[in-house]
Amino acid sequence: MSKLEQLNTILAELLKLDTSEFDESTELLGALSEFDSMAVVGLITAMEETFGIAVNDDDLDAELFSTVGSVLAYIERASL
């Protein structure tokens, strides 16, 4: 399973939405009413558990959660 597929699975569970059509350009923060502060917290926890990364408080900003692609890029950087 690709990281995009894994992320979409996480988002589907968190947001209770069909994310099968989500790609890297899919907007999240500000575009989906379901993607609220609680969803962000859930996503951070799921990212850390699923991808084995540590999300630093200093990295948390709106840009990180703006699109599926921005989240994937962060996962890639944090996995190095």
N, C-alpha and C positions, 0 to 999 in steps of 0.2 A: 504494500500500500504506500503510495507516495505521501509526502508531507502535506501536499494540498488536500488529498483525500482524508488524511488523518485530521487536519484542521477543520475541514468541512463537516466531518463526523462530530467533532467537538462542538462546533457552532450549531449544528442541527439539534444536538442534545440540550445545549444551553438555551437556545432561542426558541426551541419548539417550532422550527421552520424547515421547509424542504430546501436544503443547500446544495442539491445535486447540480444545479446550474451555476453555482458560485465559481468564479475564477479570480485571478489575481487583481482584476480591475474592479471587483465588486466592492462597493462602498459599505462601510460598517458604521462607524461613529457619526452620528448626525443624519444618517440616511435610513437606518432601521430603528423604529421606535423600540423594538425589543432589545436592542443593544444599548442597555443602560448601565449605570455604575455597578449594579450587582452582576450583570453579565460580564463586565470587564474583570471583576474580581474572580469570577468563576473561570474565565478564559485564562487568566494568569496562572491560577492553580493547575488547571488542566494542561497548560503548556509545560509547566515545570514537571509535572508527573509523566506526561506522555513523551516529551522530547528530552527529558533529563537535563534541563537547563535551569539556571537560576535567573530570574527576572529581577534586575536591580531597580531599586526605587528611583534612582537618578535617570533611568531610561523611560520612565512612565510619563508619557505626554500624549496629547491628542493625535499627533502625527503617527505614532506607533500603531494606533488602532483605527486609522482612517480607512484602510482597505485590507482585503484579504492578503494582497501582495505585500503590504507594509508589515503585516504580522509575520508572514512567511520569511521576509528578508531578515527580520529580527531573530527569528528562530535559527536561521542559517548562521547569522553572525554569532549568536550565543552558543552555537554548537561547536564552534571552532576551538 
